[in-house]
Amino acid sequence: MAKLYTFGCSYTYGHGLEDCFNEKANGPGPDPSKFAWPNQLGNRTGLVVENHGECGAGNTTVLSKIMETHTSFSADDTVVILWSFQSRYCYFTKDQHRYVTTQVTPSGVKSWSRKKGVVNQTETDARFNEYHAYFSSAFNDRVRTLLIANTA
């Protein structure tokens, strides 16, 4: 049976919708929301949904999830990508299972560390601040996003 594979950030995951909020952790629920756009689209098209959205995901994270999943795609499947914010970055460590996503905001850089699906907000790392202070720009963000989209 044909599937609908969806990729993106919390908008795709459905964080904050009534069935996808963990009050104790003040974060996303353990499973994507059945009210999020992927399930709504799946209901309208009759396709089985595989929601690969991830809260806080940047475009590099979205691309890495596509790369991890693409061998499951068949010719009948549909893939929809909701690209994330250009200001979100993903840095892979040597083991490629743990990465840090940062988001540049007017108040500074926010960081989250992830390992096997567990998300922990971390203190801002000086290396990220230096990178963003010296190498990050709106133009660089646009170019990086175009390269990621072209790779997908």
FITOR-952200 format. One record per residue: residue in one letter; x negated, y negated, z of N, C-alpha, C in turn. Coordinates in nm, 3 decimals. Atoms other than C-alpha are relative to their C-alpha. Layout:
+----+---------+---------+---------+---------+---------+---------+---------+---------+---------+
| aa |     n_x |     n_y |     n_z |    ca_x |    ca_y |    ca_z |     c_x |     c_y |     c_z |
+----+---------+---------+---------+---------+---------+---------+---------+---------+---------+
|  A |       X |       Y |       Z |       X |       Y |       Z |       X |       Y |       Z |
...
+----+---------+---------+---------+---------+---------+---------+---------+---------+---------+
END
This chain:
+----+---------+---------+---------+---------+---------+---------+---------+---------+---------+
| aa |     n_x |     n_y |     n_z |    ca_x |    ca_y |    ca_z |     c_x |     c_y |     c_z |
+----+---------+---------+---------+---------+---------+---------+---------+---------+---------+
|  M |  -0.084 |   0.118 |   0.000 |   0.000 |   0.000 |   0.000 |  -0.089 |  -0.125 |   0.000 |
|  A |   0.076 |   0.124 |   0.010 |  -0.127 |  -0.347 |  -0.086 |   0.000 |  -0.075 |   0.133 |
|  K |   0.016 |   0.075 |  -0.124 |  -0.254 |  -0.563 |   0.198 |  -0.025 |  -0.147 |  -0.029 |
|  L |   0.032 |   0.142 |   0.000 |  -0.285 |  -0.932 |   0.270 |  -0.108 |  -0.021 |   0.104 |
|  Y |   0.111 |   0.029 |  -0.090 |  -0.625 |  -1.012 |   0.418 |  -0.009 |  -0.152 |   0.016 |
|  T |   0.009 |   0.144 |  -0.024 |  -0.642 |  -1.355 |   0.583 |  -0.120 |  -0.031 |   0.087 |
|  F |   0.120 |   0.043 |  -0.071 |  -0.946 |  -1.542 |   0.712 |   0.012 |  -0.148 |   0.033 |
|  G |  -0.004 |   0.140 |  -0.039 |  -0.981 |  -1.869 |   0.899 |  -0.029 |  -0.017 |   0.148 |
|  C |   0.025 |   0.034 |  -0.141 |  -0.993 |  -2.035 |   1.240 |   0.128 |   0.025 |   0.081 |
|  S |  -0.115 |  -0.020 |  -0.089 |  -0.732 |  -2.069 |   1.515 |   0.133 |  -0.023 |  -0.070 |
|  Y |  -0.124 |   0.017 |   0.076 |  -0.472 |  -2.188 |   1.263 |   0.043 |   0.133 |  -0.060 |
|  T |  -0.029 |  -0.132 |   0.056 |  -0.495 |  -1.845 |   1.100 |   0.033 |   0.099 |   0.111 |
|  Y |  -0.022 |  -0.090 |  -0.114 |  -0.517 |  -1.661 |   1.433 |   0.134 |  -0.027 |   0.066 |
|  G |  -0.127 |   0.037 |  -0.061 |  -0.216 |  -1.851 |   1.565 |  -0.012 |  -0.042 |   0.145 |
|  H |   0.022 |   0.042 |  -0.139 |  -0.371 |  -1.974 |   1.890 |   0.094 |  -0.114 |   0.036 |
|  G |  -0.091 |   0.104 |  -0.048 |  -0.125 |  -2.180 |   2.092 |   0.146 |   0.029 |  -0.028 |
|  L |  -0.139 |  -0.037 |   0.025 |   0.187 |  -2.021 |   1.948 |   0.050 |   0.083 |   0.118 |
|  E |  -0.058 |  -0.055 |  -0.123 |   0.425 |  -1.874 |   2.204 |  -0.047 |   0.140 |   0.036 |
|  D |   0.046 |  -0.136 |  -0.030 |   0.293 |  -1.517 |   2.173 |  -0.152 |   0.013 |  -0.003 |
|  C |   0.146 |  -0.006 |   0.017 |  -0.074 |  -1.611 |   2.149 |  -0.071 |  -0.103 |   0.088 |
|  F |   0.069 |   0.089 |  -0.093 |  -0.182 |  -1.800 |   2.458 |  -0.015 |   0.072 |   0.132 |
|  N |   0.031 |  -0.064 |  -0.127 |  -0.350 |  -1.658 |   2.767 |  -0.013 |  -0.110 |   0.104 |
|  E |   0.001 |   0.109 |  -0.099 |  -0.260 |  -1.893 |   3.052 |  -0.111 |   0.015 |   0.102 |
|  K |   0.105 |  -0.023 |  -0.101 |  -0.504 |  -1.732 |   3.298 |  -0.136 |  -0.047 |  -0.051 |
|  A |   0.130 |   0.036 |   0.058 |  -0.799 |  -1.784 |   3.064 |   0.005 |  -0.135 |  -0.069 |
|  N |  -0.019 |   0.126 |   0.073 |  -0.654 |  -2.103 |   2.910 |  -0.059 |   0.010 |  -0.141 |
|  G |   0.055 |  -0.023 |   0.134 |  -0.739 |  -1.959 |   2.571 |   0.093 |   0.085 |  -0.083 |
|  P |  -0.084 |  -0.077 |   0.091 |  -0.611 |  -1.748 |   2.285 |   0.039 |   0.135 |   0.059 |
|  G |  -0.043 |  -0.133 |  -0.040 |  -0.418 |  -1.427 |   2.337 |  -0.091 |   0.105 |  -0.061 |
|  P |   0.089 |  -0.107 |   0.048 |  -0.582 |  -1.090 |   2.271 |   0.021 |   0.039 |  -0.146 |
|  D |  -0.032 |  -0.036 |   0.139 |  -0.411 |  -1.046 |   1.933 |   0.050 |  -0.123 |  -0.075 |
|  P |  -0.054 |   0.112 |   0.079 |  -0.326 |  -1.284 |   1.648 |   0.151 |  -0.010 |   0.016 |
|  S |  -0.143 |   0.025 |  -0.017 |   0.019 |  -1.438 |   1.668 |   0.081 |   0.057 |  -0.116 |
|  K |  -0.092 |  -0.048 |   0.104 |   0.306 |  -1.275 |   1.484 |   0.073 |  -0.116 |  -0.065 |
|  F |  -0.064 |   0.118 |   0.056 |   0.432 |  -1.630 |   1.422 |  -0.094 |  -0.084 |  -0.088 |
|  A |   0.099 |   0.074 |   0.079 |   0.112 |  -1.750 |   1.250 |   0.029 |   0.017 |  -0.149 |
|  W |  -0.029 |   0.000 |   0.143 |   0.113 |  -1.824 |   0.878 |  -0.031 |   0.132 |  -0.070 |
|  P |   0.023 |  -0.126 |   0.072 |  -0.045 |  -1.489 |   0.776 |   0.120 |   0.095 |   0.007 |
|  N |  -0.116 |  -0.089 |  -0.012 |   0.251 |  -1.292 |   0.913 |   0.122 |  -0.057 |  -0.072 |
|  Q |  -0.111 |   0.061 |   0.073 |   0.497 |  -1.541 |   0.769 |  -0.014 |   0.028 |  -0.150 |
|  L |   0.026 |  -0.028 |   0.141 |   0.335 |  -1.498 |   0.426 |   0.018 |   0.149 |  -0.029 |
|  G |  -0.018 |  -0.144 |   0.017 |   0.324 |  -1.120 |   0.470 |   0.146 |   0.039 |  -0.004 |
|  N |  -0.144 |  -0.028 |  -0.001 |   0.695 |  -1.114 |   0.553 |   0.065 |  -0.040 |  -0.132 |
|  R |  -0.061 |   0.049 |   0.125 |   0.777 |  -1.314 |   0.239 |  -0.044 |   0.082 |  -0.122 |
|  T |   0.053 |  -0.074 |   0.116 |   0.559 |  -1.103 |   0.008 |   0.014 |   0.151 |   0.013 |
|  G |  -0.010 |  -0.144 |  -0.023 |   0.613 |  -0.761 |   0.165 |  -0.134 |   0.068 |   0.015 |
|  L |   0.134 |  -0.057 |  -0.015 |   0.238 |  -0.715 |   0.215 |  -0.031 |   0.027 |   0.147 |
|  V |   0.049 |  -0.031 |  -0.134 |   0.081 |  -0.552 |   0.521 |  -0.112 |  -0.098 |   0.031 |
|  V |   0.094 |   0.108 |  -0.032 |  -0.120 |  -0.822 |   0.702 |  -0.117 |   0.052 |   0.085 |
|  E |   0.119 |  -0.014 |  -0.084 |  -0.476 |  -0.796 |   0.831 |  -0.050 |  -0.141 |   0.026 |
|  N |   0.036 |   0.136 |  -0.037 |  -0.538 |  -1.121 |   1.016 |  -0.140 |   0.000 |   0.061 |
|  H |   0.138 |   0.008 |  -0.046 |  -0.911 |  -1.189 |   1.052 |  -0.035 |  -0.141 |   0.046 |
|  G |   0.024 |   0.133 |  -0.054 |  -0.868 |  -1.539 |   1.194 |  -0.073 |   0.009 |   0.133 |
|  E |   0.074 |   0.005 |  -0.127 |  -1.091 |  -1.638 |   1.483 |   0.000 |  -0.142 |   0.053 |
|  C |  -0.005 |   0.133 |  -0.061 |  -1.046 |  -1.927 |   1.721 |  -0.139 |  -0.061 |   0.005 |
|  G |   0.127 |   0.071 |  -0.002 |  -1.322 |  -2.185 |   1.687 |  -0.091 |   0.032 |  -0.117 |
|  A |   0.087 |  -0.042 |   0.111 |  -1.455 |  -2.029 |   1.368 |  -0.029 |  -0.116 |  -0.095 |
|  G |   0.041 |   0.091 |   0.106 |  -1.649 |  -2.244 |   1.128 |  -0.004 |   0.076 |  -0.131 |
|  N |  -0.002 |  -0.064 |   0.132 |  -1.686 |  -2.172 |   0.758 |  -0.104 |   0.110 |  -0.015 |
|  T |   0.100 |  -0.106 |   0.005 |  -2.003 |  -1.967 |   0.807 |   0.055 |   0.126 |   0.067 |
|  T |  -0.063 |  -0.114 |  -0.067 |  -1.813 |  -1.745 |   1.051 |   0.105 |   0.063 |  -0.091 |
|  V |  -0.103 |  -0.051 |   0.091 |  -1.525 |  -1.713 |   0.804 |  -0.067 |   0.082 |  -0.110 |
|  L |   0.071 |  -0.074 |   0.105 |  -1.769 |  -1.611 |   0.528 |  -0.057 |   0.131 |   0.054 |
|  S |   0.058 |  -0.124 |  -0.055 |  -1.941 |  -1.357 |   0.757 |   0.108 |   0.105 |   0.023 |
|  K |  -0.110 |  -0.095 |  -0.018 |  -1.604 |  -1.199 |   0.839 |   0.045 |   0.057 |  -0.135 |
|  I |  -0.033 |  -0.050 |   0.134 |  -1.527 |  -1.174 |   0.466 |  -0.104 |   0.104 |  -0.043 |
|  M |   0.107 |  -0.091 |   0.037 |  -1.866 |  -1.011 |   0.410 |   0.009 |   0.133 |   0.076 |
|  E |  -0.016 |  -0.122 |  -0.080 |  -1.798 |  -0.761 |   0.691 |   0.119 |   0.085 |  -0.047 |
|  T |  -0.126 |  -0.066 |   0.032 |  -1.454 |  -0.674 |   0.552 |   0.016 |   0.035 |  -0.147 |
|  H |  -0.029 |  -0.009 |   0.144 |  -1.483 |  -0.694 |   0.172 |  -0.002 |   0.141 |  -0.057 |
|  T |   0.003 |  -0.136 |   0.054 |  -1.560 |  -0.325 |   0.123 |   0.133 |   0.072 |   0.019 |
|  S |  -0.134 |  -0.058 |  -0.020 |  -1.205 |  -0.252 |   0.245 |   0.101 |  -0.049 |  -0.103 |
|  F |  -0.093 |   0.057 |   0.097 |  -1.045 |  -0.462 |  -0.030 |   0.023 |   0.097 |  -0.115 |
|  S |  -0.030 |  -0.076 |   0.122 |  -0.868 |  -0.285 |  -0.314 |   0.056 |  -0.096 |  -0.105 |
|  A |  -0.045 |   0.086 |   0.112 |  -0.755 |  -0.420 |  -0.651 |   0.140 |  -0.056 |   0.023 |
|  D |  -0.138 |   0.045 |  -0.025 |  -0.394 |  -0.452 |  -0.526 |   0.010 |  -0.100 |   0.115 |
|  D |  -0.005 |   0.086 |  -0.118 |  -0.485 |  -0.656 |  -0.217 |  -0.008 |  -0.147 |  -0.036 |
|  T |   0.007 |   0.145 |   0.013 |  -0.453 |  -1.031 |  -0.174 |  -0.085 |  -0.053 |   0.114 |
|  V |   0.086 |   0.062 |  -0.101 |  -0.715 |  -1.237 |   0.010 |   0.029 |  -0.150 |   0.001 |
|  V |  -0.025 |   0.144 |  -0.015 |  -0.631 |  -1.584 |   0.144 |  -0.094 |  -0.053 |   0.107 |
|  I |   0.097 |   0.062 |  -0.090 |  -0.892 |  -1.806 |   0.308 |   0.047 |  -0.140 |   0.034 |
|  L |  -0.028 |   0.135 |  -0.046 |  -0.803 |  -2.108 |   0.517 |  -0.133 |  -0.052 |   0.057 |
|  W |   0.130 |   0.050 |  -0.043 |  -1.138 |  -2.287 |   0.538 |   0.017 |  -0.089 |   0.121 |
|  S |  -0.003 |   0.071 |  -0.127 |  -1.219 |  -2.447 |   0.870 |  -0.057 |  -0.141 |  -0.014 |
|  F |   0.057 |   0.135 |  -0.004 |  -1.360 |  -2.783 |   0.972 |  -0.147 |   0.003 |  -0.042 |
|  Q |   0.139 |   0.006 |   0.044 |  -1.688 |  -2.884 |   0.810 |  -0.096 |  -0.025 |   0.115 |
|  S |   0.087 |   0.033 |  -0.112 |  -1.822 |  -2.993 |   1.148 |  -0.029 |   0.118 |   0.091 |
|  R |   0.027 |  -0.119 |  -0.081 |  -1.829 |  -2.638 |   1.287 |  -0.115 |   0.078 |  -0.062 |
|  Y |   0.119 |  -0.070 |   0.045 |  -2.154 |  -2.446 |   1.264 |  -0.011 |   0.135 |   0.070 |
|  C |   0.023 |  -0.132 |  -0.056 |  -2.245 |  -2.084 |   1.320 |  -0.147 |   0.035 |  -0.022 |
|  Y |   0.140 |  -0.039 |   0.006 |  -2.598 |  -1.971 |   1.399 |  -0.010 |   0.145 |   0.043 |
|  F |   0.013 |  -0.142 |  -0.033 |  -2.676 |  -1.600 |   1.389 |  -0.131 |   0.025 |   0.071 |
|  T |   0.123 |  -0.041 |  -0.066 |  -2.927 |  -1.445 |   1.623 |  -0.058 |   0.118 |  -0.075 |
|  K |   0.068 |  -0.108 |   0.070 |  -3.167 |  -1.171 |   1.524 |   0.085 |   0.127 |  -0.010 |
|  D |  -0.081 |  -0.123 |   0.003 |  -2.921 |  -0.893 |   1.615 |   0.127 |  -0.016 |  -0.083 |
|  Q |  -0.114 |   0.033 |   0.086 |  -2.649 |  -1.063 |   1.403 |   0.135 |   0.036 |   0.063 |
|  H |  -0.126 |  -0.029 |  -0.067 |  -2.386 |  -0.960 |   1.660 |   0.040 |  -0.114 |   0.092 |
|  R |  -0.028 |   0.111 |  -0.090 |  -2.412 |  -1.270 |   1.871 |  -0.032 |  -0.128 |  -0.074 |
|  Y |   0.023 |   0.126 |   0.067 |  -2.380 |  -1.619 |   1.740 |   0.062 |  -0.112 |   0.081 |
|  V |  -0.051 |   0.116 |  -0.070 |  -2.306 |  -1.964 |   1.860 |   0.065 |  -0.091 |  -0.102 |
|  T |  -0.069 |   0.096 |   0.083 |  -2.053 |  -2.193 |   1.703 |  -0.002 |  -0.132 |   0.072 |
|  T |  -0.002 |   0.132 |  -0.061 |  -2.090 |  -2.560 |   1.767 |   0.093 |  -0.088 |  -0.081 |
|  Q |  -0.084 |   0.097 |   0.069 |  -1.857 |  -2.840 |   1.683 |  -0.048 |  -0.137 |   0.039 |
|  V |   0.046 |   0.135 |  -0.023 |  -1.983 |  -3.191 |   1.644 |   0.124 |  -0.089 |   0.018 |
|  T |  -0.111 |   0.088 |  -0.029 |  -1.740 |  -3.435 |   1.804 |  -0.056 |  -0.137 |   0.039 |
|  P |   0.051 |   0.131 |  -0.043 |  -1.764 |  -3.806 |   1.890 |  -0.062 |   0.001 |   0.139 |
|  S |   0.055 |  -0.006 |  -0.136 |  -1.838 |  -3.705 |   2.250 |  -0.121 |   0.092 |   0.012 |
|  G |   0.117 |  -0.086 |  -0.005 |  -2.121 |  -3.469 |   2.158 |   0.024 |   0.132 |  -0.070 |
|  V |  -0.005 |  -0.131 |   0.063 |  -2.178 |  -3.110 |   2.053 |   0.058 |   0.100 |   0.099 |
|  K |  -0.059 |  -0.105 |  -0.083 |  -1.959 |  -2.830 |   2.193 |  -0.054 |   0.133 |  -0.048 |
|  S |   0.056 |  -0.129 |   0.037 |  -2.098 |  -2.478 |   2.201 |   0.079 |   0.113 |   0.062 |
|  W |  -0.060 |  -0.122 |  -0.051 |  -1.946 |  -2.133 |   2.238 |  -0.093 |   0.114 |  -0.037 |
|  S |   0.077 |  -0.119 |   0.036 |  -2.139 |  -1.809 |   2.256 |   0.097 |   0.116 |  -0.013 |
|  R |  -0.089 |  -0.113 |   0.025 |  -1.980 |  -1.494 |   2.123 |  -0.083 |   0.127 |  -0.008 |
|  K |   0.062 |  -0.132 |   0.015 |  -2.074 |  -1.132 |   2.162 |   0.110 |   0.103 |   0.008 |
|  K |  -0.101 |  -0.105 |   0.009 |  -1.844 |  -0.850 |   2.055 |   0.137 |  -0.051 |   0.042 |
|  G |  -0.134 |   0.052 |  -0.021 |  -1.535 |  -1.069 |   2.065 |   0.020 |  -0.078 |   0.129 |
|  V |  -0.014 |   0.075 |  -0.125 |  -1.599 |  -1.222 |   2.409 |  -0.052 |  -0.141 |  -0.023 |
|  V |   0.036 |   0.140 |   0.023 |  -1.608 |  -1.600 |   2.401 |  -0.030 |  -0.066 |   0.134 |
|  N |   0.037 |   0.075 |  -0.120 |  -1.790 |  -1.805 |   2.664 |  -0.044 |  -0.139 |  -0.042 |
|  Q |   0.046 |   0.135 |   0.029 |  -1.818 |  -2.181 |   2.653 |  -0.134 |  -0.018 |   0.072 |
|  T |   0.133 |   0.017 |  -0.056 |  -2.181 |  -2.271 |   2.713 |  -0.034 |  -0.148 |   0.007 |
|  E |   0.045 |   0.139 |  -0.004 |  -2.361 |  -2.586 |   2.801 |  -0.066 |  -0.032 |  -0.133 |
|  T |   0.057 |   0.041 |   0.127 |  -2.478 |  -2.783 |   2.504 |  -0.150 |   0.026 |   0.002 |
|  D |   0.141 |  -0.035 |   0.014 |  -2.816 |  -2.659 |   2.390 |  -0.074 |  -0.117 |  -0.065 |
|  A |   0.078 |   0.113 |   0.052 |  -3.081 |  -2.926 |   2.327 |  -0.040 |   0.022 |  -0.146 |
|  R |   0.038 |  -0.028 |   0.139 |  -3.183 |  -2.751 |   2.002 |   0.111 |  -0.039 |  -0.096 |
|  F |  -0.112 |   0.038 |   0.086 |  -2.835 |  -2.802 |   1.857 |   0.012 |  -0.151 |  -0.009 |
|  N |  -0.006 |   0.146 |   0.002 |  -2.834 |  -3.166 |   1.960 |  -0.107 |  -0.057 |  -0.092 |
|  E |   0.108 |   0.048 |   0.088 |  -3.170 |  -3.217 |   1.788 |   0.030 |   0.028 |  -0.146 |
|  Y |  -0.035 |  -0.033 |   0.138 |  -3.057 |  -3.037 |   1.475 |   0.103 |  -0.098 |  -0.054 |
|  H |  -0.108 |   0.088 |   0.046 |  -2.741 |  -3.243 |   1.450 |  -0.043 |  -0.146 |  -0.005 |
|  A |   0.047 |   0.139 |   0.001 |  -2.923 |  -3.566 |   1.532 |  -0.087 |  -0.029 |  -0.122 |
|  Y |   0.098 |   0.026 |   0.105 |  -3.189 |  -3.522 |   1.263 |   0.039 |   0.055 |  -0.138 |
|  F |  -0.024 |  -0.067 |   0.128 |  -3.048 |  -3.293 |   0.993 |   0.145 |   0.003 |  -0.045 |
|  S |  -0.141 |  -0.009 |   0.034 |  -2.671 |  -3.309 |   1.003 |   0.050 |  -0.132 |  -0.056 |
|  S |  -0.064 |   0.119 |   0.056 |  -2.473 |  -3.550 |   0.789 |   0.130 |   0.045 |  -0.067 |
|  A |  -0.125 |  -0.034 |   0.067 |  -2.129 |  -3.563 |   0.631 |  -0.028 |   0.059 |  -0.139 |
|  F |   0.035 |  -0.051 |   0.133 |  -2.292 |  -3.508 |   0.290 |  -0.051 |   0.144 |   0.011 |
|  N |   0.052 |  -0.135 |  -0.021 |  -2.483 |  -3.203 |   0.419 |   0.114 |   0.097 |   0.032 |
|  D |  -0.115 |  -0.084 |  -0.034 |  -2.159 |  -3.066 |   0.567 |   0.080 |   0.036 |  -0.124 |
|  R |  -0.076 |  -0.026 |   0.123 |  -1.980 |  -3.100 |   0.232 |  -0.074 |   0.097 |  -0.091 |
|  V |   0.080 |  -0.089 |   0.086 |  -2.264 |  -2.935 |   0.039 |   0.000 |   0.142 |   0.056 |
|  R |   0.002 |  -0.131 |  -0.064 |  -2.287 |  -2.649 |   0.290 |   0.136 |   0.070 |  -0.017 |
|  T |  -0.133 |  -0.058 |   0.015 |  -1.910 |  -2.595 |   0.274 |   0.023 |   0.046 |  -0.144 |
|  L |  -0.014 |  -0.041 |   0.139 |  -1.917 |  -2.586 |  -0.107 |  -0.080 |   0.126 |  -0.031 |
|  L |   0.081 |  -0.120 |   0.019 |  -2.198 |  -2.330 |  -0.101 |   0.065 |   0.123 |   0.062 |
|  I |  -0.069 |  -0.111 |  -0.067 |  -2.008 |  -2.113 |   0.147 |   0.121 |   0.043 |  -0.082 |
|  A |  -0.119 |  -0.031 |   0.077 |  -1.686 |  -2.135 |  -0.055 |  -0.036 |   0.068 |  -0.132 |
|  N |   0.043 |  -0.058 |   0.125 |  -1.872 |  -2.054 |  -0.376 |  -0.048 |   0.145 |   0.021 |
|  T |   0.047 |  -0.135 |  -0.030 |  -2.031 |  -1.747 |  -0.212 |   0.117 |   0.094 |   0.021 |
|  A |  -0.116 |  -0.086 |  -0.027 |  -1.692 |  -1.617 |  -0.099 |   0.065 |   0.040 |  -0.132 |
+----+---------+---------+---------+---------+---------+---------+---------+---------+---------+
END
